[in-house]
Amino acid sequence: MEIVGRTDCGRLRERNEDSVGFDEALGIAVVADGMGGLHHGHLASREAVAAVLDHLRRARPPLNDAALEAALAAANERVFVSSQSAASVMGTTAVVLAMSEGLGRIAHVGDSRAYLYHDGELRQLTRDHSMVQEMVDRGLIGAEAARRSPSRNVITRALGLDAAFEPDVAEVALVPGDLLLLCSDGLWDMLDDGRISALLSDARRGRKGLGRCADDLVAAANEAGGLDNITVVLARAS
């Protein structure tokens, strides 16, 4: 397997509150997006990434759903304790990937996303924990209205805000060459699925390496406005 990661401040933000980490040898990766409206969002995302990687590196392989949930629990506790110690509210999203032969496992909290690019098609693997997603689920608005909603960045779950948290976990079958994309909302809010798919196709067909493709995704999000921090992880199944 092959994994690369990129993070960028974007064109408007003064501070990058996203964090990214991965361990190619273990097939693990994590993206976290600190909550920009709260104090110390950049610290929250950084601590969450460190906690997830620390836990998964100590876990016994193969990494199952329980291991990913436990890694997020460790991240939630670390951010929550830091918040209490600093007497300042801290929170972050997180999306975690663990790959093994023929299988990818995803766990997430918030609106950082995971996608699968397989056989020329892009499929979202995560469901946003957000106000607009709940409105879509209840049939109050459509997907396009959700993309334009001023409330589209209001999340309903995050790490570090409470001692308790509720992640979602999923798994997906993989074949060699499949691409997995983890990203913060600074990417998917700027680029629609068609644009993301077109950029990933170059890597899937071997025209570009994963690193160049990740750079192109970040550049495209900046060209589309770069309204937020932009973070991507690309992983290729083997």
C-alpha positions as CSV (number, residue, x, y, z in Angstrom):
1,M,0.0,0.0,0.0
2,E,1.0,3.6,-0.5
3,I,-0.1,6.6,1.6
4,V,0.5,10.4,1.2
5,G,-0.8,13.4,3.1
6,R,-1.0,17.1,2.5
7,T,-2.3,20.0,4.5
8,D,-2.6,23.7,3.5
9,C,-3.8,26.9,5.2
10,G,-6.0,27.9,2.2
11,R,-6.3,31.4,0.9
12,L,-8.2,33.2,3.6
13,R,-7.3,31.7,7.0
14,E,-4.4,32.9,9.0
15,R,-3.9,29.7,10.9
16,N,-4.1,26.1,9.8
17,E,-6.4,24.3,12.3
18,D,-6.2,21.0,10.3
19,S,-3.8,18.2,11.2
20,V,-2.8,15.0,9.3
21,G,-0.9,11.9,10.2
22,F,-0.2,8.5,8.7
23,D,1.9,5.4,9.0
24,E,2.4,3.7,5.7
25,A,3.9,0.6,7.1
26,L,0.8,0.0,9.3
27,G,-1.7,1.2,6.7
28,I,-3.2,3.8,9.0
29,A,-4.0,7.5,8.5
30,V,-6.0,10.2,10.2
31,V,-7.3,13.7,9.3
32,A,-8.6,16.1,12.0
33,D,-10.1,19.6,11.6
34,G,-10.0,21.8,14.7
35,M,-13.2,23.7,15.2
36,G,-12.4,27.2,14.0
37,G,-15.1,29.0,16.1
38,L,-13.5,27.7,19.3
39,H,-10.2,28.5,21.1
40,H,-7.2,26.3,20.3
41,G,-8.7,24.4,17.4
42,H,-5.3,23.8,16.0
43,L,-4.1,22.2,19.2
44,A,-7.2,20.0,19.4
45,S,-6.6,18.6,15.9
46,R,-2.9,18.0,16.6
47,E,-3.5,16.2,19.8
48,A,-6.3,14.1,18.3
49,V,-4.0,13.0,15.4
50,A,-1.2,12.1,17.9
51,A,-3.5,10.2,20.2
52,V,-5.0,8.1,17.3
53,L,-1.6,7.2,15.9
54,D,-0.2,6.4,19.3
55,H,-3.0,4.1,20.1
56,L,-3.1,2.3,16.7
57,R,0.7,1.7,16.8
58,R,0.3,0.0,20.1
59,A,-2.8,-2.1,19.1
60,R,-2.4,-5.7,18.0
61,P,-3.0,-6.3,14.3
62,P,-5.2,-6.8,12.5
63,L,-6.9,-3.5,13.4
64,N,-10.6,-4.1,13.7
65,D,-13.5,-1.7,14.3
66,A,-13.0,-1.9,18.1
67,A,-9.4,-0.7,17.7
68,L,-10.5,2.3,15.6
69,E,-13.2,3.2,18.1
70,A,-10.7,2.9,21.0
71,A,-8.3,5.1,19.1
72,L,-10.9,7.8,18.8
73,A,-11.8,7.4,22.4
74,A,-8.2,8.0,23.4
75,A,-8.2,11.1,21.2
76,N,-11.5,12.3,22.7
77,E,-10.1,11.9,26.2
78,R,-6.8,13.6,25.4
79,V,-8.5,16.7,23.9
80,F,-11.2,16.8,26.6
81,V,-8.6,16.7,29.4
82,S,-6.5,19.4,27.6
83,S,-9.6,21.5,27.4
84,Q,-10.3,21.1,31.1
85,S,-6.7,21.9,32.0
86,A,-6.6,25.0,29.8
87,A,-10.1,26.1,30.9
88,S,-10.8,26.7,27.2
89,V,-13.2,24.8,25.0
90,M,-11.4,22.7,22.4
91,G,-12.9,20.4,19.7
92,T,-12.1,18.7,16.5
93,T,-13.4,16.4,13.8
94,A,-11.5,13.2,13.0
95,V,-11.6,10.5,10.3
96,V,-9.4,7.5,10.6
97,L,-8.4,4.8,8.1
98,A,-6.9,1.4,8.7
99,M,-6.1,-0.7,5.6
100,S,-5.3,-4.4,5.4
101,E,-5.2,-6.7,2.4
102,G,-8.6,-6.5,0.7
103,L,-10.2,-4.3,3.3
104,G,-10.4,-0.7,4.5
105,R,-11.9,0.3,7.8
106,I,-13.1,3.9,8.5
107,A,-14.1,5.6,11.8
108,H,-15.2,9.2,12.0
109,V,-16.7,12.0,14.1
110,G,-17.8,15.2,12.5
111,D,-17.7,16.2,8.9
112,S,-14.2,15.3,7.7
113,R,-14.9,12.6,5.1
114,A,-13.7,9.4,3.5
115,Y,-14.2,8.5,-0.1
116,L,-13.5,5.4,-2.2
117,Y,-12.4,5.8,-5.9
118,H,-13.0,2.4,-7.6
119,D,-13.4,1.6,-11.3
120,G,-13.8,5.3,-12.2
121,E,-16.5,6.0,-9.6
122,L,-16.2,8.1,-6.5
123,R,-18.3,7.0,-3.4
124,Q,-18.6,8.8,-0.1
125,L,-18.0,6.3,2.7
126,T,-18.9,8.6,5.6
127,R,-22.0,10.5,6.6
128,D,-21.5,14.0,7.9
129,H,-22.4,14.7,11.5
130,S,-23.8,18.1,10.6
131,M,-26.9,20.2,10.9
132,V,-27.5,20.2,7.1
133,Q,-27.0,16.5,6.8
134,E,-29.7,16.0,9.4
135,M,-32.0,18.3,7.4
136,V,-31.2,16.3,4.2
137,D,-32.0,13.0,6.0
138,R,-35.3,14.4,7.2
139,G,-36.2,15.5,3.7
140,L,-36.2,19.2,4.5
141,I,-33.6,20.2,1.9
142,G,-31.9,18.6,-1.0
143,A,-28.2,17.8,-1.5
144,E,-27.6,20.9,-3.6
145,A,-29.3,23.2,-1.1
146,A,-27.2,21.6,1.6
147,R,-24.0,22.6,-0.3
148,R,-25.2,26.2,-0.4
149,S,-26.6,26.4,3.1
150,P,-24.9,29.0,5.5
151,S,-25.2,26.3,8.2
152,R,-23.3,23.7,6.2
153,N,-20.2,23.9,8.5
154,V,-22.2,23.5,11.8
155,I,-21.3,20.0,13.1
156,T,-23.3,18.0,15.6
157,R,-20.5,15.7,16.8
158,A,-16.9,16.3,17.7
159,L,-14.0,15.1,19.8
160,G,-13.1,16.9,23.0
161,L,-16.4,18.6,23.8
162,D,-17.6,16.0,26.3
163,A,-16.3,12.9,28.1
164,A,-18.7,10.8,26.0
165,F,-18.7,10.7,22.2
166,E,-20.3,8.7,19.4
167,P,-18.3,7.6,16.3
168,D,-19.5,5.9,13.2
169,V,-17.5,3.0,11.8
170,A,-17.7,1.3,8.4
171,E,-15.7,-1.1,6.2
172,V,-15.2,-1.4,2.5
173,A,-13.8,-4.2,0.3
174,L,-10.8,-3.1,-1.7
175,V,-9.0,-4.4,-4.8
176,P,-5.5,-3.5,-5.9
177,G,-5.3,0.0,-7.2
178,D,-8.4,1.3,-5.4
179,L,-7.9,4.8,-3.9
180,L,-9.1,6.0,-0.6
181,L,-9.4,9.7,0.1
182,L,-9.6,11.3,3.6
183,C,-10.2,15.0,3.7
184,S,-11.4,18.0,5.7
185,D,-14.3,20.1,4.6
186,G,-11.8,22.6,3.0
187,L,-11.6,20.2,0.1
188,W,-15.1,18.8,-0.4
189,D,-16.8,22.2,0.2
190,M,-14.7,23.7,-2.6
191,L,-14.8,20.8,-5.1
192,D,-17.8,18.8,-6.2
193,D,-17.6,15.0,-6.6
194,G,-17.1,15.3,-10.4
195,R,-14.0,17.5,-10.0
196,I,-12.5,15.3,-7.2
197,S,-13.1,12.2,-9.4
198,A,-11.5,13.7,-12.4
199,L,-8.4,14.6,-10.4
200,L,-8.2,11.1,-8.8
201,S,-8.5,9.4,-12.2
202,D,-5.0,10.6,-13.1
203,A,-3.5,8.7,-10.1
204,R,-5.7,5.6,-10.7
205,R,-4.6,5.3,-14.3
206,G,-0.9,5.8,-13.4
207,R,-0.6,9.2,-15.1
208,K,0.4,10.8,-11.9
209,G,1.8,9.6,-8.6
210,L,-0.2,9.9,-5.4
211,G,1.9,12.9,-4.2
212,R,1.3,14.9,-7.3
213,C,-2.4,14.0,-7.2
214,A,-2.7,15.2,-3.6
215,D,-1.0,18.4,-4.6
216,D,-3.4,18.9,-7.4
217,L,-6.4,18.4,-5.1
218,V,-5.1,21.1,-2.7
219,A,-4.3,23.4,-5.6
220,A,-7.8,23.0,-7.1
221,A,-9.5,23.7,-3.8
222,N,-7.4,26.9,-3.5
223,E,-8.2,27.9,-7.1
224,A,-11.9,27.4,-6.3
225,G,-11.6,29.9,-3.4
226,G,-9.6,28.3,-0.7
227,L,-12.1,29.5,1.9
228,D,-10.9,27.1,4.6
229,N,-7.9,25.0,5.5
230,I,-7.4,22.0,3.1
231,T,-6.2,18.6,4.1
232,V,-6.1,15.4,2.1
233,V,-4.8,11.9,2.6
234,L,-4.6,9.5,-0.4
235,A,-4.1,5.8,0.1
236,R,-3.7,3.2,-2.7
237,A,-4.7,-0.4,-2.0
238,S,-2.2,-3.2,-3.0
